[in-house]
Each structure stands twice: as C-alpha cells, then as structure tokens.
Amino acid sequence: MKTASDYDARRVTDPPEPAELRQLDPALSGSAAVVDEDPNDVQFFELPDADLSGEELAVTVIPQQADEFTCTSCFLVQHRHRMQLSSTGLPICADCA
C-alpha cells in the first residue's frame, strides 16, 4: 500500500558545509566581489534615434464623480460599492481591506 505524500510540507535539507562550497568553486574562497560598471551600458536604456523632448502628453482628466471615492491606502479612485472602512475609520477599497 502506498503512503500519502504531503506536498505542502517544508523540505528539510542540510546546509552545505563551507568546505564543500570551496570545492565547488575555489576562485570564490577568500576573494571579494568585483562590480563591473561600464559607462557604455547607459545607451541601452535610451530610445534609438528618438528625440521626445518636444513632445507633450495630452490627457483628459475627468473629475471624481459623486458615486466614487479615493482609497486612502492605494490612492485609486474606486466606485462606492467597493468601499470599506479601515480600523481607523478611513475609506479603503475592497482590495486593500
């Protein structure tokens, strides 16, 4: 008869000994970490051939409606049916509750 396995239980493993770690990679023993900073990597984050300095973003802002509230936790505007009160009495949304 097969026994049941508890897949939610934590796995117990012995941590490797420091001597075993040194055997895996002898270059790591007694050496400090070196950070490789290349000033040319900054170009990776820039858009190629795109000058967006003269562009403007046009967004239509709709004021908060009478049946909406602003969550005091995530600061998103939500509909009133999603409103709950926190332990301090401030309005929060159902996601933050």
ROVEX-594517 format. One record per atom (N, C-alpha, C): residue in three letters; z, x, y. Coordinates in steps of 0.05 Angstrom, whole numbers, plus 5000, padded with zeros to 4 digits. Last residue first. Layout:
ALAZXY/...
END
This chain:
ALA503748305921/ALA506348195913/ALA507148295886/CYS498548465931/CYS500748655938/CYS503448555928/ASP495548025915/ASP495148285902/ASP497448475907/ALA497147615949/ALA497847595921/ALA497447865906/CYS499447916012/CYS497547775995/CYS498447775966/ILE505147746054/ILE503547936038/ILE501647786020/PRO509147646110/PRO506947546094/PRO505447776080/LEU516147786105/LEU513547836117/LEU511347736099/GLY521047756081/GLY520147516095/GLY517447556108/THR522748166050/THR523648176078/THR522647936094/SER520248066003/SER523148046003/SER524248046031/SER514347696025/SER515747926012/SER518747876013/LEU510847116008/LEU512747246026/LEU514047476011/GLN503747026002/GLN506447015991/GLN508247156011/MET497246766006/MET499546866020/MET502046816004/ARG492646535989/ARG493446785975/ARG496046905987/HIS491546116022/HIS492446055995/HIS493246295979/ARG489646356069/ARG492446266068/ARG493346206039/HIS485546936057/HIS485846656061/HIS488746576056/GLN486447566092/GLN486247406068/GLN486447116075/VAL485148196116/VAL485247916123/VAL484647756098/LEU489348746099/LEU486848606096/LEU487248316105/PHE493949056098/PHE492649006124/PHE489948886121/CYS497349146056/CYS494649276054/CYS493049236079/SER502148916079/SER502149146061/SER499549296061/THR501448466109/THR503048686121/THR503248926103/CYS495248136114/CYS497348236096/CYS498848466110/THR493847636159/THR493547926154/THR495948016137/PHE490647006145/PHE492947166153/PHE492347466147/GLU487146386159/GLU487346656148/GLU489846796159/ASP485845916184/ASP486845896156/ASP486946176143/ALA483846066234/ALA486445926233/ALA487545916205/GLN480946726230/GLN480846436230/GLN483646316228/GLN479947296269/GLN481447176248/GLN481446876251/PRO473047396293/PRO475947376296/PRO477347236273/ILE468247836271/ILE469047556270/ILE472047536273/VAL463848286296/VAL466648246290/VAL467247946292/THR458148596274/THR459048346286/THR461948296277/VAL456249246289/VAL457649076271/VAL458548826286/ALA452249786294/ALA452649526306/ALA453849336285/LEU452750456307/LEU453250256287/LEU453849986300/GLU447850896331/GLU450150726336/GLU450350526314/GLU445451576333/GLU445551316321/GLU448051166329/GLY445352096350/GLY444551896369/GLY444651606358/SER446852386305/SER448552396328/SER447852186348/LEU444252466258/LEU445152196263/LEU446952186287/ASP439252796232/ASP440952816256/ASP441752536263/ALA437553086173/ALA438352826184/ALA440152876208/ASP436253506137/ASP434253406157/ASP434953136168/PRO441253336090/PRO438953506097/PRO437053366116/LEU447953236108/LEU445453106100/LEU443053286108/GLU452953666082/GLU451353566104/GLU448853436094/PHE455453896039/PHE456453636048/PHE454853526071/PHE452954386032/PHE452754186010/PHE453553906020/GLN454454716072/GLN451854586074/GLN451554366053/VAL459154946054/VAL459354726073/VAL456754586076/ASP458155386023/ASP458555136009/ASP458654896028/ASN458055846051/ASN455555706048/ASN455855446034/PRO463056086048/PRO462455926072/PRO459755776070/ASP466856045991/ASP464156116000/ASP463455956025/GLU472356265961/GLU471456105983/GLU468856205993/ASP475756285905/ASP473156365914/ASP472256175936/VAL482056505892/VAL480556285903/VAL477956395914/VAL485356735836/VAL483656815858/VAL482056575866/ALA491856805809/ALA489456645812/ALA487956725838/ALA494057415780/ALA494357205799/ALA491757055801/SER496157615714/SER494257625736/SER494657385754/GLY499357595668/GLY500157775690/GLY498157795712/SER494357365627/SER497057465627/SER497457665650/LEU489057235628/LEU490857075643/LEU493657195645/ALA486457555592/ALA485957605620/ALA487857455638/PRO487457365541/PRO489057595551/PRO488657645580/ASP487756765517/ASP486256895539/ASP487957125550/LEU490556695469/LEU488156545474/LEU486456675495/GLN495057025473/GLN493057095453/GLN490456945458/ARG497956755511/ARG496857015518/ARG494757105498/LEU499556315481/LEU497756275504/LEU496456535511/GLU503056545445/GLU500556425435/GLU498556385457/ALA507156685479/ALA505656895465/ALA503056795454/PRO509156185495/PRO507756355514/PRO506156575501/GLU507755665447/GLU509455885455/GLU507856055476/PRO506054985461/PRO505455255450/PRO507255475462/PRO510554455445/PRO509054605465/PRO508454885454/ASP509454005391/ASP510954235401/ASP509354385422/THR508753315401/THR507553565394/THR509353785405/VAL508552655390/VAL510452865393/VAL509153125383/ARG505952105425/ARG505452325405/ARG507352545411/ARG508851465432/ARG508251725443/ARG507851935420/ALA505850865406/ALA508051065407/ALA507051325418/ASP501450555400/ASP502650565427/ASP504850765429/TYR500150545347/TYR498350695365/TYR499450715393/ASP503350565291/ASP503950475318/ASP502350655338/SER500750355230/SER500950565250/SER501550445277/ALA503250125167/ALA502150065193/ALA502650305212/THR501350385103/THR503350325123/THR501950285150/LYS498450115044/LYS498150265068/LYS500250195089/MET500050174977/MET500050005000/MET500050185025/
END
